[in-house]
Amino acid sequence: MRDYLDIYDVIVIGGSLSGSRVAELLAQKGRNVLLIEEHEKIGLPCKCTGLVSWRTLEILKNLPKNLVVNKLDKGKFYAPDGTFFVLKSKKSAYVLNRTGLDKFLFDQAVKAGTKVKTEHFETFKYSDGYVEVKTNKDIYRTKILIGADGANSVVAKNANLTMPKNIFVGLQTTAQGNFEQYVELWFGENIAPKFFAWVVPENEEVARVGVATHTNPKQYYERFLESRLNHNGLIPNVAGIIRFGIMKDTIADRIILVGDAACQVKPFSGGGITYGLIASQICADAVEKAFEENKFDYKFFKQNYDLKWKKILAPAIKKGMMSRKMLYLLSDSQMNVLFKMIKLFGYKILNRFDFDLLPDNVLN
């Protein structure tokens, strides 16, 4: 341990998608940014399927084309009894190389001037107009601490910011087989209680296959692989926690949460890439304004970050939570009937369904 402290404008905890994106945007503005990431290899372990809407590519206009693995515009939705209906999206979804996406954003942050430490964040305390950040290796000072450290955010815990208790665990593997070019979603209490199982094809011969549940995910994962692929010996290569809901506060004095740490996640699908990227821009704008006005308190960040991201994303999160509540109140037999009715009468209305539950002009 050194006997002096390195001082930064901003320290970001977590080098995944949102953390790297915020670090890049702030470094581009000339801020002295330190990114602390505990894993040696960026993007590993992978925690996400990597299925995104068109908005992600609109936000990341410089995303390398080789990170786009597949383009899909149809989904098959399966009831517990196997009844299914097909929806065609008005705009395509994209399957990304998720590890490659994290590495790309991390490299962009470094290219912009972000400094990086591979260390484990432990705690912070306020000290003389700074936040003093302690890792397993050292102590640093910063004007602003950004927690982008995931669904079990240690920054949130240390800042006494209460996180929702809606927690699911997802397990996924990459499987060989013959796959139609549809995203498959499978519902039912015996398939994935209160969530769903999925098949997301990378191509006609390879797909990402997984399950998320609030209880016994390994049991349901193995059961789904047996039923869908006639194979249950595949070890998961993706695992992640999904936590969703709207936090009362995603800020404190000199503290901001972003991405999964702020529960900027779609409640129905568990996806957080697009929401996290949108919130990262709002976060970077708020931080830059804080330096311009020399204001770093709760009230400032409430007005300039917390309320702003919620104005854009909270309506969509609430819609997602309502959709979840309505669907999962149904028994399996009721869900079977609902899917049959949709197949006969309602799929044309659902074809207008937006993947992110956001208006088309949200990025303008």
N, C-alpha and C positions, 0 to 999 in steps of 0.2 A: 504493500500500500504506500503510495507517495504521500509526502507531507504537504502537498498543495493540490488545488482543485482546478481542473480544466473548466473553462467557462464557455458556454454556447448560447446562442440566441434561442435555439430550439433543440430539444432532445426528443426523438421519436422512439418509442419502445415497440418493437415488432417490425420485421422486414418483409412481411407478406404484402399483399396487394395494396391495401389502404395506407399502410405505413410508408412503403416505398414511394407511392404516388404523392403523398403529402410532402415527404422529404424532397422529392424532385421539384415540385412546384415552388417550395420555399427556397430551395437552393438556387433556382433560376432567378429568383428575386434578389439574390445576393445575401441571403441569410446564412449565418454560420450554423449549420445543422449537423447534429450527430445522430446517427441511426444505430440503435443497439438491438442486435438480433442474436438469439441464443444458439441457433443452429448453424453449423459450418456450411452446409449445403443449402442454398436458398431454394425454396419451393418444396423441400423435403423435411418431414414427411408430408405428402400431399393430403389435403383435407377436403377436397371439393371435386365434384363431377366435371365442372368446366363447361356447362351448357349455359350460354348467354344469349341475350336478345341482340338485335341490330344496334341498340343504343351503345353497347360496349365498343363496337367498332367505330361508331360515330365519335365517341369520347377519345378513344385511342387511335387517332387517324394514322399514326406512324407504326402501328402494330405490324410486325413482320408477317407476311402472308403465310409463311411456313408454320406459324403457330395456330392457324385455322385448319383444324383436322377434318371437319365435315360441315356441311350446310344442310339444314333440315327444315321443312315447312309443314310437316304432318305429325300428328300425335295419335296414338291409340290408347284409349282409356278403358281399362278392364274392370268390370264389377267382380265381386267375390265368386259368382257362379260362372265367370268366363265371358259373359255378355260384354261386348265392346262396341264403342262407336269411334269414328275417326273424325278428327278436326284438322282443318287446314288453316294455318295461320296466315294473316294478311301480310305479315313480313316474316322473313326467315329467322330461325335461330341458328346459332353457330356452336360447334363443339371445338373447344380450344385445348391446346396443350397446356394444362393448368400449371404444371411445374415450369414450363417454358415461359408462361405469362408472368409468373412471379419473378423469374430470373431476368426477364426483359425489363420489368419495372424497376427492379433493384439496380440493374446496370444503368438505367436512365438516371436514377437518383445519384449514383456515383459519378456519372458523366457530368451531371449538373453541378457537382462540387460537394455533395454530401460525404461526410466522414463516417466511417463504419467501425464499430467495435463488436466482436463476437463474444458477448458476455451474457450472463443471466441477470436480469433485473430483479432486485430484491425488495427495495422500498424507497420511499422518498420522504423528505421533510422540508418545511419552509425555513429559510435562513437568510436574513438580511436582504430582503427583496429578491431573492432567488428561490428556485426549487433545487434542493440538494438531492441528487440521485445516487443511490448506492447499488452497485452490482456485486457479483461474486468476486470481482477483481479490483474494483476501484470506486472512487467517488467523483462525481462531476456536478457542476452547477449549470443551471439554465434559467432563462427568463420564463420559458413556457415548456411544459412537459405534455407531450401528446401520447396517449395510450392507444396503440393499435395492436394490442397484444391478445386479441381473440376473445372467444366466447366466455372464457374464464379469466377475464382481465384482472391481473394483479394490480394494475394502476387503479382500476375502478374500486377494487377492494380497499386499497390503501387510502383512496380519496373518500371512502364511505359513500360511494355512489351505488345505490341499490339496483341490481340487475333482475330482470324478470325470471321467474322460476319455470318457464316453459322450455324444457330441455329435452332434446332428442339426440340420439347417437346414430350416425350413418356409417355403414360399412359397404365397401365397393371393391370389385375386382375387375380385371380386364380379361374377357373370355373370348375364345375362338368359337365360331359357329357359322350359321347361315342367318343373316339378319336383314330384314326388310329395312328400308330407309325411313323408319318411323321412330319417334320417341315413344316408348311404351311406359305407361303408368298403371300399376296394378294395385287395387284397393281391397281391403277386407281385414277383419279382425284376425284371421288365421294367416294372413300374408304380411301385414305390417300395421299393427294396431295404432290408430290415430295418425298414421302417416301413409306412406305408400312404398312400393318397390318400383324399380325402374330398369329400363334397358335403353341405353343411349348409344347408337351405333357410331363407330368411327369410320367404318366402311361396311361392305357387305359381309366381311369375314371376321370382324373384330368389333366388340361392343363393351361398353362400361356397364356393368350389371351390379345393382346394389339395393339395399334396404335401409330405411331409417325407422326407428321405433323409440318409444320412451322406456321400454323395458326389454331385457333379453335380446339385444340386437343380433348377437351371434347365432342364437337359435333360429330366428326368423331369416337371417341371411342364408344359413345352410339349407333351410327348408325351401326358400325361393329358388336357390340355385338348383336344387334337386328337381323341383317341379318345372322350372322354365328351361333348364339346360340339361336335365338328367345327369347332373354332376354336382356334387357338393364338396369336392376336395380342394377347391381353389381357395387359396389364402387371400384375405383382403389386402389390397395394396393401397387403399385409400380409407382413412377413418377420420371422422370429425364430429365435433359437437355442434349442434344447431340450437341456438338460443334466440328466441324471438319475443317481441312485445315492444312497447314504447316505454322507455325509461323516463322517469320524472325529470331527471337532470343528466346530461352527458357532459357537464362542465363543473368546474369548481374554480376557486382562485388559482390562476396560472395553470390550470389543468383542462385538457380537452380529450374526449374519447372519440374515436372514429372507427368505422368499419364494424366488424363483428363485436368489438368491445363496446360499441354504442348500440348494439342490436339493430343495426341498419341492414336488416335481413328480411327477405320475403317470407311471411309466415306460412304460406301454402306450400311453396316448393323448397324453402330453406336456402335458396340462392342469395348470395350477398355481393356478387361482383359488381353489378351495375349500380346498386344502391351505394356501395362503398366508394365507387369512383365518383359518383355525383357528390357525395358528402365530403370527399377529400378535397374537391375544388372549393366547396363552401368553407371548409376548415382552413385551407391555405389563405383564402381571402380574408377570413376573420383574423388570423394570426398577423398577416401583413398590416391590416388596419390597426391592430393592437399596438404594433410598433410605431406606426405613424402617429397615433394619438397618445402613446405611452400609457395605455390602460390595459391591465392584465387581470382584472377582478371578475368575480362571479357575474355581476350585473352586466358588464360589458360583453362577456362571452355568451351570456344568456340571450342577449339581444342580437348579437352578430353571428352566432353560430347555432346554438341549440334551437332557438325558435325558427331560424331560417331553414335549417335542414328539415325540421319537422313540418314546416309549411309545405315543402315539396314532397317529402316522402311519407309523412305520417298518414295522410289520407289513404295512400296505397297500402300501407301496413295495416291500417284498420280494416280495409276491404279484405285483405288477405286473412286476417283473423276472423272476420265474420264468415267468409267462405269456409274456412276450416270448421268453425263452430257448427254451421248449418249442415255440412256434409257428415261430420263425425258424430253428430247426434243420432244419425240413422243407424239402425241395425243392419246387418248384412243383407237380410231379406228385403228390407226397405230400399237399400242401395241397389239391389238387383232390379227392383221395379223402376227406380229412378233412371237407371242406365237404359233400360228397355224403352222408357218413355222418351228419353233424349234421343235415342237412336231412331225412333219413329217420327218424332215431332220437333225436337228442339235443337238439333245440332247446327242448323244454319244460324241461329242466334248466337250460339257459343263460338262460331267461327270468327266473330268480331272481338273475341276475348283478347285482351292485350297481355302479353307474357309478363310484363312488369307491373301491370295495373296502373300505369302512368299515362298522362296525356302525351300525344306525339310531340308537342312543342315544349316539353319539360326541359330540353337541353338548350333552348333558345335564350 
